[in-house]
């Protein structure tokens, strides 16, 4: 019984390997020819010239923003009229800095929120807030 089982396993393995050996797979390199690498026509970067100053981090960031978003765009008339109605001419300069001022109290969220917001900054990866 053992010999019959061993012969059956060997024949099954041979049939499996034999079936795979005759199968032809397509050659992925022969299917299509790769197009040559080309430089796009709007590629305007030039190699750096020795002895010249490089661009600053702010200029590089502005160039990246302009490349991604296309620079400043004119606002539509509907948005302009909405800003006029909202009173953009009467807005205080630097109001965003004033809002974060600790002496400015916009909405009373309770003493615990004030304690958390006034907590000193720590150099820890763990966040914690403790009432005093």
C-alpha positions, 0 to 999 in steps of 0.5 A: 500500500505504501509503494502504491501511494509513493508511486501515485505521488511521484506520478502526480508530481511529474504530471504537474511539473510536466504540465508547467514545463510546456506552457509558454508565457509571454515575454513582457519586454517583447510586447511593447517597446518602451518610449524614449525618455524625453524632457518636457517642453515646459521644463524650465529648470537650469543647472546651477552656475558655480559662484552664484547664490542659490534661492532662499527657502522662502523663494523656493516655497513661493515657487512651489506654491505658484507651480502647484496652484498657478499663483494668485487668481482674480476673485469673482464678482460674487466673492468681491460683493460678499466681502464688501457686504461683510465689511472687509474695509473696516476689518482691523489689521492684525486681527488674527494675532489679536484673537490669540492674545491671552487677554482677549476673551472671546467665549467663556469655556470654563476655567479648565479650558483656560488652564489648558490654553495657558499651560506652558509648552513642554518638550514631551511627546506625551500630551497632558493637562492637569488642573492646579 
